[in-house]
Amino acid sequence: METYTDFAMPGEMGLKYERYYTSANSPTWNDNFNYYLDLSCGGNDGCRRITLHRPDGSTISFDGPPNGHLGDYPEDGGDGLATLTHNADDTYTIHDEDATTQVYDDGYGFIQSIKDNSGVGWTFSRSAYAIDYTLTVTHTNGQTVTVQHQALTNNGTITQYKKTVTDPAGNVYVYLSTPYNEMTSATLPGAPATVVSYQYGLGGLTEVDVNGVPYELTTYLNGRVSSNRMADGTQLTSIVYGVDTGGSETATITNPLGHVSTNVYGGFNGLLSSRSEDAVSDCGSTVNARVYDSNGNLAKTTDNNGNIHTYTYAANGQLQTETEAYGTSQARTTDYVWDPDAQLNRPLSVTVEGWSKTVYTYNAQNRVASVAVSNLSGNGTANQTLTTSYQYTLYANGMVHTLKVTHPSPGNSNADVFTYDALGNLTSTVNGLGQTTTYGSYNGLGESGHIVGPNGNVTDYTYDARGRIVTRTAYPDGAAATWHYAYDGFDLLRTLTAPDGEVTTWNRNAVMQVTSITHNDKDGTSTESFGYDANGDVTSHVVKRGSDISLSETMLYDALGRLYQKQGMHGQTVTYGYDGNGNVVSTVDAAGHAVNYQFNALDQLTKAVESGGASLPIVDSTPTLGAPGNSNTGTYAVSWSGVSGATSYVLQQQIAGGSWTTVQQAAATSWAATGEVDGSYGYKVRACNVTGCGPWSAISTTTVLLPPANAPVLSAPSSNITGSYTVSWTAVSHASNYVLQQQTNGGSWATIQTSAATSWIASGKTNGSYGYRSQACNAGGCGPWSNTSVTTVALPPSSAPSLSVPGSSTTGRYTASWTAVSSASSYTLQQQTNGGAWTVAQTGATRSWAASSKPSGSYGYKVQACNASGCGPWSGVGTVVVALPPVEPSSVTAPSYVHGVQYYVSWPAVTTATAYNVLRSNLDTGGSSIVATTSATSATMQAPGSTEILRYAVRACNASGCSAYRSAANTTATDPPGPIH
């Protein structure tokens, strides 16, 4: 069976789409959604059997009441691991051997849901029971995959089936098949897209093409695979079938290097019972065997070295014991205890006799609650039990919200907390030191696009439709640095472009082997090239830049594809020998130096003998180890003295009193610790050679106290108009105090506060620019500076301008002006007319204002200086009294004829006039003179003494002047007393 996974979501029961090709019996394709129950039983109404068909082609049958009666159907030949129940609502529930619960409908046997033993899983819905339909698979978290089935026809005949799969991110996958369920193509999204094509012959799938280029070829004989090779002819494996003298079927397999293996299928129901290997250059011929119990369970294996491994099972098929190296002094037995509820199919304990016992507990939601490991050996602390516990909070749908994992540690102080969003995406991790990593900006495939590490380091990712990384961006020194990834048609990495422009290119042949890798950097181009043998093993590796070859090595392999000899570019060689199990039993270099290795029945190395025949004496001296008592960087050196006869040294580290772990095994006598976090680190070392290791040194301890790793996030107002404000910053883990610095107008930085406080109050600041930064400190030093925040203080003007206006005006035109005020950018002039309300006359940067056409009245003025922050106080009020000359009278009335009597000239009153001049013009003589000045609106003219033609005009006057004359509309003719002339 071949399995193709086209996409897979992370997390519990993550949605995925897998395709399976099975060549056994009738060749067919299936997908991982194709669970179904065969309820038909061949049309026999009295039949009691129901068969579950799984997507991978496996089946399991149940027997129960006939005629579809309700009740339990026990597994055919099983003892309780799988059960089927026919429910009252006519659905069927299966508890499968993998502890999943599956529900099927009664009509067609289609699956309706599958969930794990915590209740998380998938539900299935179909649009219709027809040839064309859409299957929707919905995860407990709400994400969906849709599979659209469509029959393509030509003149009413189905010619192809089209299946369109849409993943949770909306990406589309298209599959075409023949009416005989032979998939002909799979088109996968991405840039570039990948098209995989399939061809068939008698027996099954014969050719796989990638993007139209042949990739893999298979031949068949009598319906069974007879050969398989790559399209270029390499990696050819051929199979010849037969029957041995005992009547068991055999398969003789020749690998691409010509080596022959023979499989014999004489076990339970034709299972593999033995495999023999012909001799090769570095190993003799071998045989391994397999024996099964009456239920078909593997009961015993004998490996190529004759080592025996036995197994025993409960009636339901659960493994009870297994013994490695059976019948030898190294025999090792492992015992298994299972949950009594066989449907859960989970272990309660695993005991390696004389070595360890591991006990598992579970919570009410069937999730692991604890794992306790007890030491049953004579090493270390006898019977010591170390427990790891798991605590969960759940969303309402049963998915994990938080998971706390508490590791064995003093006071259970070492705990990791994992937080997930409602889709099951990991959003944060917090380790036992309180260091947090956050994950966000997930795409529909569950891939994080934004990761912030414990030190505040940010990495951003983008992905293509196949979920492959397209860009990765880091921010060293705050500037973005981006790596770009591109892919070839095989869905494999083609190029990687670094931020500095360096480009690495992978070149592949038609069977996806890397033939060369080129690196284009600032120094030019370097190339790695690779050669392969018929088995696909790398036979040559050459690295060069131009004509300069820095590495050239050749590899030779035995007929089983194992490395037989490695040759260097200067005559170096290492030749390897193997036992039947593939353990390296000898090495010989170009100088003839040989090392022979011995293994026990557990395949554990027990002895190494160098050329000369005798093992080196084991090292019995102890190195003297030294490590610094303290470190505030997490980077330091641990060193030790050399020991005679030693070829290597094993250095172990113990963190916070926990277990010892090996951090270096090499010939060096020093080790550099880097990146260690706060805590106590113990070190011990021992000297070794091929024979074994000597005693451990005394323990040296280094206490690491790092300065705070993260910078505070500082906040200050960008602007201020009062000179008083607050600067604050976030708290930083492991900080005991904070240093705040200030920079005035771009000058030098000066410390203004060192304390445990996370804020500072500024007061009395004058106009200017003030920068602030802070850093977190502790006894180990100070961390990085925070971001810089700048506050610009711009105070309103503090004084009023001095205003100047004239006291009076007789024209209605005058100028108001005022003095400049420091820091003012504009001035607001207000005007008050006759004691009324104040109104704005002008706002602007000028310091004067011209009045024009003002009518008579009293005008008050005041001015204030302003800037972007506000305005200062008002000036004193300046008053201008406007007194204009009056306007001319609107009319003048005079008689048109007077005969020897006095008469009157009159006019309407004029506002603001205090007097009127009456002008008489003699039209006969051309002379004019003012004949009356009065405050009244009329003047009396004496009786005429002669005959004349007169015209009268009047003007209005006051202290500011006189208006123009207004003439009477008519002339006045006069005669003296007496006869009329």
Secondary structure as UniProt FT lines:
FT   STRAND          2..8
FT   TURN            12..13
FT   STRAND          16..22
FT   STRAND          28..31
FT   TURN            32..33
FT   STRAND          36..38
FT   HELIX           41..43
FT   TURN            45..46
FT   STRAND          49..53
FT   TURN            55..56
FT   STRAND          59..63
FT   TURN            67..68
FT   STRAND          71..75
FT   TURN            76..77
FT   STRAND          83..86
FT   TURN            88..89
FT   STRAND          92..95
FT   TURN            97..98
FT   STRAND          101..104
FT   STRAND          110..115
FT   TURN            117..118
FT   STRAND          121..126
FT   STRAND          133..139
FT   TURN            140..141
FT   STRAND          144..154
FT   TURN            155..156
FT   STRAND          157..166
FT   TURN            168..169
FT   STRAND          172..177
FT   TURN            179..180
FT   STRAND          183..188
FT   STRAND          194..201
FT   TURN            202..203
FT   STRAND          204..210
FT   TURN            211..212
FT   STRAND          213..221
FT   TURN            222..223
FT   STRAND          224..230
FT   TURN            231..232
FT   STRAND          237..243
FT   TURN            245..246
FT   STRAND          249..254
FT   TURN            256..257
FT   STRAND          260..265
FT   HELIX           268..270
FT   STRAND          274..277
FT   TURN            281..282
FT   STRAND          286..292
FT   TURN            294..295
FT   STRAND          298..302
FT   TURN            304..305
FT   STRAND          308..313
FT   TURN            315..316
FT   STRAND          319..324
FT   TURN            325..327
FT   TURN            329..330
FT   STRAND          332..338
FT   HELIX           342..344
FT   STRAND          347..352
FT   TURN            353..355
FT   STRAND          356..362
FT   TURN            364..365
FT   STRAND          368..375
FT   TURN            382..383
FT   STRAND          385..394
FT   TURN            396..397
FT   STRAND          400..406
FT   HELIX           410..412
FT   STRAND          415..420
FT   TURN            422..423
FT   STRAND          426..430
FT   TURN            432..433
FT   STRAND          436..440
FT   TURN            444..445
FT   STRAND          450..452
FT   TURN            454..455
FT   STRAND          458..463
FT   TURN            465..466
FT   STRAND          469..474
FT   HELIX           476..478
FT   STRAND          481..487
FT   TURN            489..490
FT   STRAND          493..497
FT   TURN            499..500
FT   STRAND          503..508
FT   TURN            510..511
FT   STRAND          514..521
FT   TURN            522..523
FT   STRAND          524..532
FT   TURN            534..535
FT   STRAND          538..545
FT   TURN            546..547
FT   STRAND          548..557
FT   TURN            559..560
FT   STRAND          563..567
FT   TURN            569..570
FT   STRAND          573..578
FT   TURN            580..581
FT   STRAND          584..589
FT   TURN            590..591
FT   STRAND          594..599
FT   TURN            601..602
FT   STRAND          605..610
FT   TURN            611..612
FT   STRAND          625..626
FT   STRAND          630..631
FT   STRAND          636..640
FT   TURN            644..645
FT   STRAND          648..655
FT   TURN            656..657
FT   STRAND          660..666
FT   STRAND          670..673
FT   STRAND          679..688
FT   STRAND          700..704
FT   STRAND          714..715
FT   STRAND          719..720
FT   STRAND          725..729
FT   TURN            733..734
FT   STRAND          737..744
FT   TURN            745..746
FT   STRAND          749..755
FT   STRAND          759..762
FT   STRAND          768..778
FT   TURN            779..780
FT   STRAND          781..785
FT   STRAND          789..793
FT   STRAND          803..804
FT   STRAND          808..809
FT   STRAND          814..818
FT   TURN            822..823
FT   STRAND          826..833
FT   TURN            834..835
FT   STRAND          838..844
FT   STRAND          848..851
FT   STRAND          857..867
FT   TURN            868..869
FT   STRAND          870..874
FT   STRAND          878..882
FT   STRAND          897..899
FT   STRAND          903..906
FT   TURN            911..912
FT   STRAND          915..922
FT   TURN            923..925
FT   STRAND          928..934
FT   STRAND          938..941
FT   STRAND          948..958
FT   TURN            959..960
FT   STRAND          961..962
FT   STRAND          966..967
FT   STRAND          972..975
//
